[in-house]
Amino acid sequence: MEPTSSFNRGKRRNKSSLITGSEIQSQNGGASFITTDSEKSLVSRQASQVGQIELRTYVFLDSLQPQLAAYMGTVSRGFLPIPGDSCLWMEVSPGMAIHRVTDIALKASNVRLGQMIVERQFGSFALYHKDQSTVLHSGDVVLDAIGSEINQRTKPATSWTEIIRAITPDHSVLINRQNRSGSMIQSGMSMFILETEPAGYVLKAANEAEKASNITVVDVKAVGAFGRLTLAGKEGDVEEAAAASISAIEQITNY
């Protein structure tokens, strides 16, 4: 390969086309600045990508109940929630967009990041803070940044709901072996199961069920294509919890 002298390099620079740019006025009315055309294209492309983020789930929990807070703590890789904390669970598509959304939310207020899950299609996070307004503020900033509103979230659908009464010993043992994060179900208890789509809405159902009745939280899966909730207790308590869970989902549907 023929070496290039400093003289040749200088000639090449002189022959190259001039870098052009555009003058952009800052939003607060301050001094303007110049951005190169390549940077302007990048900014426009990034803004376009943010606009393509789809809001799938937006769930605000005013006060985490003790069992649900403990369960979420067992699967959390970030800051742990405590009972009484407010919680915001958001799910967006595509999955990798959750990094951008998380960055916006954390810079908007002093919320704590409890979970951030990046799936193939969807991404979700859980934010916690003792002050409800702090959590809601971060949510509002995210919605504004992606050009969305709460009523544009995907409405939940209940794909399965059932109460199984007086569960058998074999059944309870297998459930307990499969679900290690929540409490155990005992034979003879009644069990309520709920499946929703999108997944994150089961958190609202679980929290309202625990508010309404004296039940045991066995399993709460809020990640994936479907959300799954398993509660156990005495028959009457389970019936009350089931009614509260279903009502919570229906209220989201009619928002």
C-alpha positions in Angstrom: 0.0 0.0 0.0 1.4 3.4 -0.9 2.0 5.6 2.2 0.2 8.9 2.4 2.3 11.9 3.2 1.1 14.8 5.3 1.0 16.9 2.1 -1.3 14.5 0.4 -3.5 14.3 3.5 -3.8 18.1 3.4 -4.8 18.1 -0.2 -7.5 15.5 0.5 -9.0 17.7 3.3 -9.1 20.7 1.0 -10.9 18.7 -1.7 -13.5 17.3 0.7 -16.9 18.9 0.8 -17.6 21.5 3.4 -19.5 20.4 6.5 -22.9 22.0 6.5 -25.2 22.5 9.4 -28.4 24.0 10.7 -29.0 26.6 13.3 -31.3 25.5 16.1 -32.9 27.8 18.7 -33.0 26.4 22.2 -36.5 26.0 23.6 -36.0 28.4 26.5 -35.2 31.3 24.2 -31.5 31.3 24.9 -28.6 31.2 22.5 -28.9 29.2 19.4 -26.3 26.5 18.5 -25.2 24.8 15.3 -25.6 21.1 14.7 -24.0 19.3 11.7 -26.4 17.7 9.2 -25.2 14.3 10.4 -26.1 15.1 14.0 -29.4 16.5 12.9 -30.2 13.3 11.1 -29.3 11.3 14.2 -31.5 13.5 16.5 -34.4 13.2 14.1 -34.0 9.4 13.9 -33.8 9.0 17.7 -36.9 11.2 18.1 -38.7 9.0 15.5 -37.7 5.9 17.4 -39.1 7.2 20.7 -42.3 8.0 18.9 -42.6 4.3 17.9 -42.6 3.1 21.4 -45.9 1.4 22.3 -47.3 1.6 25.8 -48.6 -1.8 26.7 -49.1 -1.7 30.4 -49.4 1.2 32.9 -50.2 0.1 36.4 -50.1 2.4 39.4 -50.4 0.9 42.9 -51.1 3.5 45.5 -49.9 1.3 48.4 -48.2 -2.0 48.1 -49.7 -4.6 50.4 -47.4 -6.6 52.7 -47.5 -9.9 50.9 -47.2 -8.5 47.4 -44.3 -6.2 48.5 -42.5 -9.2 49.9 -43.1 -11.3 46.8 -41.8 -8.5 44.5 -38.8 -8.3 46.7 -37.9 -11.9 46.2 -37.7 -11.4 42.4 -36.3 -7.9 42.4 -32.7 -7.3 41.3 -32.8 -3.6 42.1 -34.0 -1.7 45.1 -36.4 -3.6 47.3 -39.9 -2.3 47.9 -41.4 -2.1 51.4 -45.1 -2.3 52.4 -46.9 1.0 51.8 -44.6 2.1 48.9 -46.3 3.4 45.8 -45.4 1.4 42.7 -45.5 2.1 39.0 -45.2 -0.8 36.6 -44.8 0.0 32.9 -44.4 -2.3 29.9 -43.4 -1.1 26.5 -42.7 -2.5 23.0 -40.2 -3.1 21.6 -38.3 -4.7 24.5 -35.0 -2.8 24.1 -36.9 0.5 24.4 -37.3 -0.1 28.1 -33.7 1.2 28.6 -34.7 4.6 27.1 -37.9 4.7 29.1 -36.1 3.8 32.4 -33.5 6.5 31.8 -36.2 9.1 31.4 -38.1 7.9 34.5 -35.1 7.9 36.8 -33.9 11.3 35.7 -37.4 12.8 36.3 -37.5 12.2 40.0 -35.9 10.3 42.9 -37.8 7.1 42.4 -36.0 3.8 43.0 -35.7 1.2 40.3 -36.8 -2.2 41.6 -37.0 -4.3 38.4 -36.1 -3.9 34.7 -36.9 -6.8 32.4 -35.9 -6.9 28.8 -37.7 -9.6 26.8 -37.6 -10.3 23.1 -40.8 -8.3 22.3 -41.6 -6.4 25.5 -39.7 -4.5 28.2 -41.0 -3.6 31.7 -39.9 -1.9 34.9 -41.0 -1.3 38.5 -40.5 2.0 40.2 -41.0 2.5 43.9 -41.2 5.5 46.3 -43.1 6.2 49.5 -44.5 9.4 48.0 -47.3 8.8 45.4 -46.8 12.1 43.6 -43.1 11.3 43.0 -44.0 8.0 41.3 -46.7 9.6 39.2 -44.5 12.4 38.2 -42.0 10.0 36.6 -44.8 8.3 34.9 -46.1 11.5 33.4 -42.7 12.5 32.2 -42.3 9.1 30.4 -45.7 9.4 28.8 -44.9 12.9 27.5 -41.6 11.8 26.2 -43.0 8.9 24.1 -46.0 10.9 23.0 -48.5 8.6 24.8 -51.3 8.7 27.3 -52.7 6.3 29.9 -55.8 5.7 27.9 -53.6 4.5 25.0 -52.3 1.6 27.0 -53.3 -1.9 25.9 -56.5 -2.8 27.6 -56.3 -6.0 29.7 -58.1 -9.1 28.8 -58.9 -11.9 31.2 -58.0 -15.2 29.5 -58.7 -17.5 32.5 -60.2 -17.3 36.0 -61.3 -20.1 38.3 -61.7 -21.0 41.9 -60.7 -24.6 42.9 -62.1 -25.6 46.2 -60.5 -27.9 48.8 -57.3 -28.6 46.9 -55.8 -32.1 47.2 -52.5 -32.8 48.8 -50.8 -34.0 45.6 -51.9 -30.8 43.8 -50.7 -28.5 46.6 -47.3 -30.2 46.8 -46.6 -29.7 43.1 -47.7 -26.1 43.2 -45.4 -25.4 46.1 -42.5 -27.0 44.3 -43.1 -24.9 41.2 -43.5 -21.6 43.0 -40.7 -20.8 45.4 -41.1 -17.0 45.7 -44.5 -16.8 47.4 -46.2 -18.5 50.3 -47.1 -22.2 50.3 -50.6 -23.5 49.7 -51.9 -26.2 52.0 -54.2 -29.1 51.1 -57.8 -28.3 51.9 -57.4 -24.7 51.0 -59.3 -23.1 48.2 -57.3 -21.6 45.3 -58.1 -18.7 43.0 -56.2 -18.5 39.7 -56.3 -15.6 37.2 -54.6 -15.1 33.9 -54.4 -11.7 32.1 -53.0 -10.2 28.9 -50.8 -8.1 29.1 -49.0 -9.6 32.0 -48.5 -6.6 34.3 -52.1 -6.1 35.2 -52.0 -9.1 37.6 -50.1 -6.8 40.0 -53.2 -4.6 40.3 -55.4 -7.7 40.8 -53.1 -9.1 43.5 -52.8 -5.8 45.4 -56.6 -5.2 45.4 -57.2 -8.8 46.4 -54.9 -8.5 49.4 -56.6 -5.3 50.4 -60.1 -7.0 50.3 -59.5 -10.3 52.0 -57.3 -12.4 54.3 -55.6 -14.6 51.7 -52.2 -16.1 51.0 -50.3 -14.9 47.9 -48.8 -18.0 46.3 -47.6 -16.7 42.9 -47.6 -13.5 40.9 -46.0 -13.6 37.5 -46.2 -10.2 35.8 -43.7 -10.9 33.0 -44.2 -12.6 29.7 -47.0 -13.0 27.3 -49.6 -13.6 30.1 -49.7 -12.6 33.7 -50.7 -15.3 36.2 -51.9 -14.9 39.8 -52.4 -17.6 42.3 -54.1 -17.0 45.7 -55.1 -19.4 48.5 -57.1 -19.4 51.7 -60.4 -20.2 53.2 -63.3 -20.6 50.7 -65.1 -17.4 51.7 -61.9 -15.3 51.8 -60.9 -16.6 48.4 -64.3 -15.7 46.9 -63.9 -12.1 48.2 -60.4 -11.9 46.8 -61.5 -13.2 43.5 -64.3 -10.7 43.2 -61.8 -7.8 44.1 -59.3 -9.0 41.5 -61.7 -9.3 38.7 -63.3 -5.9 39.6 -59.8 -4.3 39.5 -59.2 -5.7 36.0 -62.6 -4.6 34.8 -62.0 -1.0 36.0 -58.9 -0.8 34.0 -60.7 -2.0 30.9 -63.3 0.7 31.4 -60.8 3.5 32.0 
